[in-house]
């Protein structure tokens, strides 16, 4: 499906602080729901539930509650890796990783209306994702960040620009080490938007951060 979202696309990725012992009654579960409420109020485009340590049952419950909170709003919710849970919970789609099943397989199972994002770390991976059923790619890490260190050194904005140009008009969203000041560098490459964990995970500053991103895009 076409990623028909206002530019810049602002993509909030949850911080993964839940654990195998987290339940729907846990504070960290409730924290995510509060963050989602703030994201909806700030008209965040996309939210990824990147809670890799949750049991399938609790992840389903979280995704179901978040899907309810975002239904009828301008915000869409994706589940990291687990397209089956995303589909069952009523989420908008899935964010596939380099270790996930292919976007092509997910598309066959989930249909054209299911949103598929693919995390990529090279032009080759991004090109394949675009050809095989993805609706957009995350590309990075653009800058140094601890959460993406396993994927190698920072790609930099030159590499981001190369991917954006090669795939245009296919949506490319920058991720990795973003601050408010670095957002403008990424958007200047023609990227469709930006994704972040740390920058967008505090409900108290979320509205201010999203406004700064939109100003950077307009400028």
C-alpha positions as CSV (number, residue, x, y, z in Angstrom):
1,X,0.0,0.0,0.0
2,X,1.1,3.6,-0.5
3,X,2.5,5.2,2.6
4,X,0.1,8.1,2.4
5,X,1.3,10.1,5.4
6,X,2.0,13.9,5.8
7,X,5.6,14.8,5.5
8,X,7.8,14.8,7.5
9,X,6.9,11.3,8.7
10,X,7.7,11.2,12.4
11,X,8.2,7.7,13.7
12,X,8.3,7.0,17.4
13,X,10.1,3.7,18.4
14,X,9.4,2.5,21.9
15,X,12.5,2.0,24.1
16,X,12.2,-1.8,24.8
17,X,12.4,-1.5,28.6
18,X,9.7,-4.1,29.1
19,X,10.9,-7.6,30.3
20,X,9.8,-11.2,30.3
21,X,8.1,-10.6,33.6
22,X,6.1,-7.5,32.4
23,X,2.4,-7.9,32.7
24,X,-0.5,-5.5,31.7
25,X,-0.5,-4.4,35.4
26,X,3.2,-3.4,35.3
27,X,4.3,0.2,35.4
28,X,6.3,-0.1,32.2
29,X,3.3,-1.4,30.3
30,X,1.3,1.7,31.5
31,X,4.1,4.0,30.6
32,X,3.9,2.9,27.0
33,X,0.1,3.6,26.9
34,X,0.8,7.1,28.3
35,X,3.4,7.7,25.7
36,X,1.0,6.6,23.0
37,X,-1.6,9.0,24.2
38,X,0.9,11.8,24.0
39,X,2.0,10.6,20.5
40,X,-1.6,10.7,19.3
41,X,-2.0,14.2,20.7
42,X,1.2,15.3,18.9
43,X,0.0,13.7,15.7
44,X,2.9,11.4,15.5
45,X,2.7,9.5,12.2
46,X,4.0,6.1,13.2
47,X,4.6,4.2,16.4
48,X,6.7,1.0,16.6
49,X,6.2,-1.3,19.5
50,X,9.8,-2.5,19.8
51,X,9.3,-4.6,23.0
52,X,11.3,-7.7,22.1
53,X,11.3,-9.2,25.6
54,X,7.6,-9.4,26.1
55,X,5.8,-12.8,26.0
56,X,3.6,-13.2,23.0
57,X,0.5,-12.9,25.2
58,X,1.5,-9.6,26.8
59,X,2.7,-8.2,23.5
60,X,-0.7,-9.1,22.0
61,X,-2.4,-7.3,24.9
62,X,-0.2,-4.2,24.5
63,X,-0.7,-4.1,20.7
64,X,-4.4,-4.5,21.1
65,X,-4.7,-1.6,23.6
66,X,-2.4,0.6,21.5
67,X,-4.4,-0.2,18.4
68,X,-7.5,0.9,20.2
69,X,-5.9,4.2,21.4
70,X,-4.8,5.0,17.8
71,X,-7.9,3.9,15.9
72,X,-9.5,6.8,14.1
73,X,-6.5,9.1,14.6
74,X,-3.6,10.2,12.4
75,X,-1.3,7.7,14.1
76,X,-0.6,4.2,12.9
77,X,0.9,1.5,15.1
78,X,3.4,-1.2,13.9
79,X,4.7,-4.2,15.9
80,X,8.3,-5.1,15.7
81,X,8.9,-8.4,13.8
82,X,5.7,-10.2,14.8
83,X,3.4,-9.7,11.9
84,X,1.1,-12.4,13.3
85,X,0.5,-10.4,16.5
86,X,0.2,-7.2,14.6
87,X,-2.5,-8.8,12.4
88,X,-4.4,-10.4,15.3
89,X,-4.4,-7.3,17.5
90,X,-5.7,-4.9,14.9
91,X,-2.4,-3.0,14.5
92,X,-1.7,-1.2,11.2
93,X,1.3,-3.3,10.3
94,X,4.7,-4.7,11.1
95,X,8.3,-3.4,11.2
96,X,10.5,-6.1,9.9
97,X,14.2,-6.5,10.9
98,X,17.1,-8.0,9.1
99,X,16.4,-11.3,10.9
100,X,12.6,-11.3,10.1
101,X,10.8,-13.2,7.4
102,X,10.7,-11.4,4.1
103,X,8.3,-8.5,3.2
104,X,7.2,-10.6,0.2
105,X,6.0,-13.4,2.5
106,X,4.2,-11.0,4.9
107,X,2.5,-9.3,2.0
108,X,1.2,-12.7,0.7
109,X,-0.2,-13.5,4.2
110,X,-1.5,-10.1,5.2
111,X,-2.8,-8.4,2.1
112,X,-2.3,-5.0,0.5
113,X,-3.8,-2.9,3.3
114,X,-1.2,-4.2,5.9
115,X,1.6,-1.7,6.4
116,X,5.1,-3.2,6.1
117,X,8.2,-1.3,7.1
118,X,11.7,-2.9,6.7
119,X,14.8,-1.9,8.7
120,X,17.8,-1.7,6.4
121,X,21.5,-0.9,6.7
122,X,22.7,-0.8,3.1
123,X,21.6,0.3,-0.3
124,X,21.3,-3.4,-1.4
125,X,19.0,-4.2,1.5
126,X,16.9,-1.1,1.0
127,X,16.5,-1.8,-2.7
128,X,15.4,-5.4,-2.1
129,X,12.9,-4.3,0.5
130,X,11.3,-1.8,-1.9
131,X,11.1,-4.5,-4.6
132,X,9.7,-7.2,-2.4
133,X,6.7,-5.7,-0.9
134,X,7.8,-3.2,1.7
135,X,5.9,0.1,2.0
136,X,8.9,2.0,3.3
137,X,12.4,1.4,4.8
138,X,14.1,2.6,7.9
139,X,17.8,3.3,7.0
140,X,20.6,3.7,9.4
141,X,22.1,4.1,11.8
142,X,22.8,7.5,10.3
143,X,24.7,8.7,13.4
144,X,26.3,7.0,16.4
145,X,23.9,5.3,18.7
146,X,24.2,2.6,21.3
147,X,20.9,0.9,20.3
148,X,22.1,0.3,16.7
149,X,25.8,-0.4,17.4
150,X,25.4,-4.1,16.4
151,X,24.7,-3.0,12.9
152,X,28.1,-1.4,12.3
153,X,29.5,2.1,12.2
154,X,27.3,5.1,11.4
155,X,26.2,5.4,7.8
156,X,26.3,9.2,7.7
157,X,24.1,11.5,5.7
158,X,26.0,11.0,2.4
159,X,25.0,7.3,2.4
160,X,21.5,8.3,3.4
161,X,21.3,10.7,0.5
162,X,22.5,7.9,-1.8
163,X,19.7,5.6,-0.7
164,X,17.1,8.3,-0.9
165,X,18.2,9.2,-4.5
166,X,18.3,5.6,-5.6
167,X,14.9,4.7,-4.3
168,X,13.0,7.9,-5.0
169,X,10.0,8.3,-4.7
170,X,9.9,5.2,-2.4
171,X,9.8,6.4,1.2
172,X,13.1,6.3,3.2
173,X,13.0,7.2,6.9
174,X,16.3,8.0,8.7
175,X,17.1,6.4,12.1
176,X,20.0,6.3,14.5
177,X,21.4,8.9,16.9
178,X,19.0,11.6,16.0
179,X,18.8,14.8,17.9
180,X,16.7,17.8,17.1
181,X,19.7,19.5,15.5
182,X,20.6,16.4,13.4
183,X,17.1,16.0,12.1
184,X,17.5,18.9,9.7
185,X,20.6,17.2,8.1
186,X,18.6,14.0,7.5
187,X,15.6,15.8,6.0
188,X,17.8,17.9,3.7
189,X,18.8,14.6,1.9
190,X,15.1,14.2,0.8
191,X,14.3,11.6,3.4
192,X,10.6,11.2,3.9
193,X,11.0,11.4,7.7
194,X,12.9,10.5,10.8
195,X,12.6,7.8,13.4
196,X,13.9,7.8,17.0
197,X,13.8,6.2,20.3
198,X,15.4,8.6,22.8
199,X,14.3,11.8,21.1
200,X,10.6,10.7,21.1
201,X,10.2,8.7,24.3
202,X,9.5,11.4,26.9
203,X,5.8,12.4,27.0
204,X,6.8,15.7,28.7
205,X,9.0,16.8,25.7
206,X,7.3,14.9,22.9
207,X,5.2,17.8,21.6
208,X,8.1,20.1,21.6
209,X,10.3,17.7,19.8
210,X,7.7,17.0,17.1
211,X,7.2,20.7,16.5
212,X,11.0,21.1,16.1
213,X,11.1,18.4,13.5
214,X,8.3,19.9,11.5
215,X,10.0,23.3,11.7
216,X,13.2,21.7,10.4
217,X,11.3,20.2,7.5
218,X,9.6,23.4,6.6
219,X,12.9,25.3,6.8
